[in-house]
Amino acid sequence: MLGTAPKVSDTQATTTADDTLKKKTRDANVISGGHLVARALKNEGVDTIFTLCGGHIIDIYDGCVDEGIRIIDVRHEQVAAHAADGYARQTGKLGCVVTTAGPGFTNAITGIATAFRSESPVLHIGGQGALTQHKMGSLQDLPHVDVITPITKFAATVSSTERVADMVSMAVREAFNGAPGPAYLEIPRDVLDREVDLAKAVIPQPGRYRASTRSIGDPRDIEKLADILVNAGCCAAWIFRDTSTAPAAGCCRRATRITSIARALKRSRTRMCW
Protein backbone atom coordinates (compact mmCIF):
# COMPACT_ATOMS: atom_id res chain seq x y z
CA MET A 1 0.00 0.00 0.00
CA LEU A 2 1.37 3.34 -1.03
CA GLY A 3 1.58 6.09 1.57
CA THR A 4 0.68 9.73 1.07
CA ALA A 5 3.53 11.84 -0.22
CA PRO A 6 4.82 14.33 2.37
CA LYS A 7 4.15 18.00 1.85
CA VAL A 8 6.91 20.09 0.38
CA SER A 9 7.00 22.20 3.54
CA ASP A 10 7.65 19.07 5.63
CA THR A 11 10.69 18.03 3.60
CA GLN A 12 12.21 21.45 2.96
CA ALA A 13 15.62 21.63 4.58
CA THR A 14 16.32 24.43 7.00
CA THR A 15 19.17 26.81 6.29
CA THR A 16 22.53 26.63 8.00
CA ALA A 17 21.66 29.79 9.89
CA ASP A 18 18.39 28.27 11.15
CA ASP A 19 20.09 25.05 12.20
CA THR A 20 22.84 26.92 14.04
CA LEU A 21 20.67 29.49 15.81
CA LYS A 22 18.06 26.95 16.96
CA LYS A 23 20.77 25.15 18.90
CA LYS A 24 21.91 28.28 20.73
CA THR A 25 21.03 28.88 24.32
CA ARG A 26 20.21 32.30 25.70
CA ASP A 27 21.60 31.48 29.12
CA ALA A 28 23.67 34.52 30.17
CA ASN A 29 26.26 32.19 31.72
CA VAL A 30 26.90 30.34 28.46
CA ILE A 31 28.54 31.74 25.35
CA SER A 32 29.42 30.39 21.90
CA GLY A 33 32.64 30.76 19.96
CA GLY A 34 31.04 33.14 17.49
CA HIS A 35 29.82 35.41 20.26
CA LEU A 36 33.28 35.33 21.83
CA VAL A 37 34.70 36.55 18.51
CA ALA A 38 32.23 39.43 18.45
CA ARG A 39 32.87 40.35 22.07
CA ALA A 40 36.63 40.37 21.51
CA LEU A 41 36.23 42.54 18.40
CA LYS A 42 34.05 44.94 20.36
CA ASN A 43 36.75 45.17 23.04
CA GLU A 44 39.21 46.10 20.28
CA GLY A 45 37.02 48.97 19.15
CA VAL A 46 35.83 47.26 15.97
CA ASP A 47 32.50 48.64 14.79
CA THR A 48 32.41 47.15 11.28
CA ILE A 49 33.33 43.85 9.63
CA PHE A 50 33.56 43.20 5.89
CA THR A 51 32.51 39.75 4.78
CA LEU A 52 30.71 37.46 2.37
CA CYS A 53 28.25 35.19 4.16
CA GLY A 54 29.31 31.56 4.54
CA GLY A 55 28.21 28.58 6.58
CA HIS A 56 31.52 28.16 8.42
CA ILE A 57 31.27 31.62 10.00
CA ILE A 58 27.54 32.12 10.54
CA ASP A 59 27.73 32.31 14.34
CA ILE A 60 30.09 35.30 14.15
CA TYR A 61 27.29 37.26 12.50
CA ASP A 62 24.89 36.39 15.28
CA GLY A 63 27.44 37.62 17.80
CA CYS A 64 28.07 40.84 15.86
CA VAL A 65 24.34 41.60 15.82
CA ASP A 66 24.22 41.19 19.60
CA GLU A 67 27.32 43.39 20.08
CA GLY A 68 26.12 46.13 17.72
CA ILE A 69 28.88 45.57 15.14
CA ARG A 70 27.92 46.54 11.60
CA ILE A 71 28.12 43.74 9.03
CA ILE A 72 28.89 44.77 5.46
CA ASP A 73 28.12 41.75 3.27
CA VAL A 74 29.79 42.17 -0.12
CA ARG A 75 29.62 40.03 -3.24
CA HIS A 76 33.24 38.89 -3.43
CA GLU A 77 35.81 38.30 -0.70
CA GLN A 78 38.41 40.30 -2.61
CA VAL A 79 36.21 43.35 -2.10
CA ALA A 80 35.91 42.56 1.62
CA ALA A 81 39.69 42.35 2.08
CA HIS A 82 40.40 45.56 0.17
CA ALA A 83 37.60 47.33 2.06
CA ALA A 84 39.09 46.27 5.41
CA ASP A 85 42.48 47.56 4.26
CA GLY A 86 40.99 50.87 3.14
CA TYR A 87 39.04 51.19 6.38
CA ALA A 88 42.24 50.72 8.40
CA ARG A 89 44.10 53.32 6.35
CA GLN A 90 41.38 55.94 6.59
CA THR A 91 40.47 55.49 10.26
CA GLY A 92 43.71 54.28 11.83
CA LYS A 93 41.64 51.56 13.52
CA LEU A 94 41.63 47.82 12.98
CA GLY A 95 40.13 46.66 9.70
CA CYS A 96 38.37 43.29 9.93
CA VAL A 97 37.54 40.86 7.13
CA VAL A 98 35.71 37.60 7.77
CA THR A 99 35.69 34.83 5.16
CA THR A 100 34.42 31.32 4.88
CA ALA A 101 36.78 28.39 4.29
CA GLY A 102 38.54 27.40 1.08
CA PRO A 103 37.78 29.65 -1.91
CA GLY A 104 36.36 32.32 0.38
CA PHE A 105 39.74 32.49 2.08
CA THR A 106 41.81 32.41 -1.11
CA ASN A 107 39.72 35.16 -2.71
CA ALA A 108 40.86 37.54 0.05
CA ILE A 109 44.59 36.87 -0.33
CA THR A 110 45.35 39.76 -2.69
CA GLY A 111 43.77 42.25 -0.27
CA ILE A 112 45.75 40.81 2.63
CA ALA A 113 48.98 40.96 0.60
CA THR A 114 48.25 44.62 -0.15
CA ALA A 115 47.70 45.32 3.54
CA PHE A 116 50.97 43.55 4.33
CA ARG A 117 53.01 45.71 1.96
CA SER A 118 51.13 48.85 3.02
CA GLU A 119 51.50 48.13 6.75
CA SER A 120 47.76 48.26 7.40
CA PRO A 121 46.43 46.73 10.64
CA VAL A 122 43.92 44.19 9.32
CA LEU A 123 42.52 41.12 11.06
CA HIS A 124 41.43 38.33 8.75
CA ILE A 125 39.19 35.79 10.48
CA GLY A 126 38.64 32.65 8.42
CA GLY A 127 36.36 29.68 8.82
CA GLN A 128 37.56 26.08 8.60
CA GLY A 129 36.10 22.58 8.67
CA ALA A 130 35.52 21.01 12.06
CA LEU A 131 38.52 19.71 14.00
CA THR A 132 36.75 16.37 14.21
CA GLN A 133 36.95 16.20 10.41
CA HIS A 134 40.58 17.26 10.11
CA LYS A 135 42.28 15.54 7.13
CA MET A 136 38.98 13.85 6.25
CA GLY A 137 38.08 16.02 3.27
CA SER A 138 35.65 18.33 5.01
CA LEU A 139 33.88 21.05 3.04
CA GLN A 140 36.32 23.52 1.45
CA ASP A 141 39.21 22.32 3.60
CA LEU A 142 42.50 24.01 2.71
CA PRO A 143 45.75 24.63 4.67
CA HIS A 144 44.88 28.28 5.27
CA VAL A 145 47.55 29.02 7.87
CA ASP A 146 50.34 27.58 5.71
CA VAL A 147 49.18 29.58 2.69
CA ILE A 148 48.85 32.97 4.38
CA THR A 149 51.79 32.90 6.82
CA PRO A 150 54.29 34.57 4.41
CA ILE A 151 52.07 37.66 4.01
CA THR A 152 50.93 38.17 7.60
CA LYS A 153 52.56 39.13 10.88
CA PHE A 154 50.63 36.43 12.73
CA ALA A 155 48.74 33.34 11.59
CA ALA A 156 47.25 30.63 13.81
CA THR A 157 44.39 28.20 14.37
CA VAL A 158 42.11 28.38 17.41
CA SER A 159 41.88 24.89 18.84
CA SER A 160 39.45 25.45 21.73
CA THR A 161 36.37 27.59 22.23
CA GLU A 162 37.60 28.82 25.59
CA ARG A 163 40.58 30.48 23.86
CA VAL A 164 38.66 32.19 21.02
CA ALA A 165 38.57 35.70 22.50
CA ASP A 166 42.10 35.33 23.82
CA MET A 167 43.41 34.41 20.37
CA VAL A 168 41.52 37.28 18.73
CA SER A 169 43.17 39.68 21.17
CA MET A 170 46.56 38.10 20.51
CA ALA A 171 46.16 38.46 16.73
CA VAL A 172 45.13 42.11 17.07
CA ARG A 173 48.06 42.82 19.36
CA GLU A 174 50.44 41.45 16.73
CA ALA A 175 48.72 43.44 13.99
CA PHE A 176 49.58 46.67 15.83
CA ASN A 177 52.93 45.60 17.29
CA GLY A 178 55.82 47.53 15.72
CA ALA A 179 55.08 48.23 12.08
CA PRO A 180 51.35 47.50 11.60
CA GLY A 181 50.22 44.70 9.34
CA PRO A 182 47.65 41.96 8.79
CA ALA A 183 47.04 39.00 11.08
CA TYR A 184 45.10 35.83 10.31
CA LEU A 185 43.06 33.68 12.64
CA GLU A 186 41.47 30.41 11.56
CA ILE A 187 38.55 29.11 13.62
CA PRO A 188 37.21 25.60 12.89
CA ARG A 189 33.44 25.20 12.63
CA ASP A 190 32.99 23.08 15.75
CA VAL A 191 35.15 25.45 17.82
CA LEU A 192 33.10 28.41 16.61
CA ASP A 193 29.66 26.85 17.18
CA ARG A 194 30.42 25.19 20.53
CA GLU A 195 29.05 26.79 23.68
CA VAL A 196 31.04 27.00 26.92
CA ASP A 197 30.59 28.39 30.40
CA LEU A 198 31.34 32.09 30.31
CA ALA A 199 33.46 31.73 33.43
CA LYS A 200 35.80 29.35 31.58
CA ALA A 201 36.29 31.59 28.55
CA VAL A 202 39.52 33.59 28.46
CA ILE A 203 38.51 37.18 27.66
CA PRO A 204 41.38 39.67 28.10
CA GLN A 205 40.42 43.02 29.54
CA PRO A 206 40.82 45.91 27.06
CA GLY A 207 44.06 47.82 27.55
CA ARG A 208 45.59 45.18 29.80
CA TYR A 209 47.51 42.96 27.40
CA ARG A 210 49.58 45.28 25.22
CA ALA A 211 52.90 46.93 25.93
CA SER A 212 52.28 50.44 27.26
CA THR A 213 55.81 51.70 26.66
CA ARG A 214 57.03 53.22 23.41
CA SER A 215 60.53 53.08 22.07
CA ILE A 216 62.29 56.43 21.78
CA GLY A 217 65.07 57.56 19.54
CA ASP A 218 68.64 57.80 20.75
CA PRO A 219 69.11 61.43 21.93
CA ARG A 220 72.52 61.53 20.24
CA ASP A 221 70.98 60.63 16.90
CA ILE A 222 68.30 63.28 17.38
CA GLU A 223 70.99 65.91 18.03
CA LYS A 224 72.82 64.84 14.88
CA LEU A 225 69.60 65.11 12.86
CA ALA A 226 68.92 68.58 14.26
CA ASP A 227 72.45 69.69 13.29
CA ILE A 228 71.97 68.35 9.77
CA LEU A 229 68.69 70.24 9.37
CA VAL A 230 70.06 73.49 10.77
CA ASN A 231 73.19 73.39 8.61
CA ALA A 232 71.51 72.21 5.44
CA GLY A 233 71.40 74.77 2.64
CA CYS A 234 68.13 73.44 1.34
CA CYS A 235 66.42 70.13 1.96
CA ALA A 236 63.02 68.48 1.69
CA ALA A 237 61.39 66.22 4.26
CA TRP A 238 59.13 63.62 2.71
CA ILE A 239 56.46 62.10 4.93
CA PHE A 240 54.43 59.43 3.18
CA ARG A 241 50.65 59.67 3.20
CA ASP A 242 50.20 56.43 5.14
CA THR A 243 51.72 58.04 8.22
CA SER A 244 48.41 59.88 8.60
CA THR A 245 46.94 56.72 10.11
CA ALA A 246 50.09 55.00 11.33
CA PRO A 247 51.29 55.11 14.95
CA ALA A 248 53.99 57.53 13.82
CA ALA A 249 51.38 60.11 12.86
CA GLY A 250 51.13 61.62 16.31
CA CYS A 251 54.90 61.85 16.60
CA CYS A 252 55.17 63.54 13.20
CA ARG A 253 52.51 66.10 14.00
CA ARG A 254 53.87 66.84 17.46
CA ALA A 255 57.37 67.27 16.09
CA THR A 256 56.26 69.89 13.59
CA ARG A 257 54.61 71.85 16.37
CA ILE A 258 57.74 72.16 18.46
CA THR A 259 58.89 75.77 18.16
CA SER A 260 62.59 75.05 18.16
CA ILE A 261 62.26 72.52 15.35
CA ALA A 262 60.10 74.92 13.36
CA ARG A 263 62.70 77.67 13.69
CA ALA A 264 65.43 75.28 12.64
CA LEU A 265 63.41 74.24 9.60
CA LYS A 266 62.79 77.88 8.71
CA ARG A 267 66.48 78.76 8.95
CA SER A 268 67.45 75.83 6.76
CA ARG A 269 64.61 76.55 4.29
CA THR A 270 63.35 72.98 4.66
CA ARG A 271 60.18 72.25 2.75
CA MET A 272 57.74 69.81 4.39
CA CYS A 273 55.97 67.60 1.87
CA TRP A 274 52.99 65.54 3.06
MOGI-V865310 format. One record per backbone hydrogen bond with DSSP energy under -0.5 kcal/mol. CO is the residue of the C=O (numbers start at 1). NH is the residue of the N-H. Records with the same first field share a line. If there is no record, write none. Layout:
BEGIN
CO->NH / NH
END
This chain:
BEGIN
7->10 / 11
8->11 / 12
15->19
16->20
17->21
18->22
19->23
20->23
21->24
27->30
29->198
31->196
32->36
33->37
34->38
35->39
36->40
37->41
38->42
39->43
40->44
41->46
42->45
47->70
49->72
50->98
51->74
54->57
55->58
57->60 / 61
58->62
59->63
60->64
61->65
62->66
63->67
64->68 / 69
65->68
70->49 / 72
71->73
72->51 / 74
76->79 / 80
77->81
78->82
79->83
80->84
81->85
82->86
83->87
84->88
85->89
86->90
87->91
88->92
95->123
96->50
97->125
98->52
99->127
101->104
102->105 / 106
103->107
104->108
105->108
106->109
108->112
109->113
110->114
111->115
112->116
113->117
114->118
115->119 / 120
116->119
120->122
121->95
122->124 / 183
123->97 / 125
124->126 / 185
125->99
126->187
128->189
130->133
131->134
133->136 / 138
138->141
142->144
143->147
144->148
145->149
148->151
149->152
154->184
156->186
157->159
158->188
160->163
161->164
162->202
163->167
164->168
165->169
166->170
167->171
168->172
169->173
170->174
171->175
172->176
173->177
175->181
182->153 / 154
183->124
184->156
185->126
186->158
187->128
188->192
189->193
190->194
192->33 / 34
194->33
196->31
197->200 / 201
198->201
201->203
202->166 / 204
205->208
218->221 / 222
219->223
220->224
221->225
222->226
223->227
224->228
225->229
226->230
227->231
228->232
235->271
236->238
237->239 / 273
238->240
240->243
241->244
242->245 / 246
246->249
247->250 / 251
248->252
249->253
250->254
251->255
252->256
253->257
254->257 / 258
255->258
258->262
259->263
260->264
261->265
262->266
263->267
264->268
265->270
266->269
270->272
271->237 / 273
272->274
273->239
END
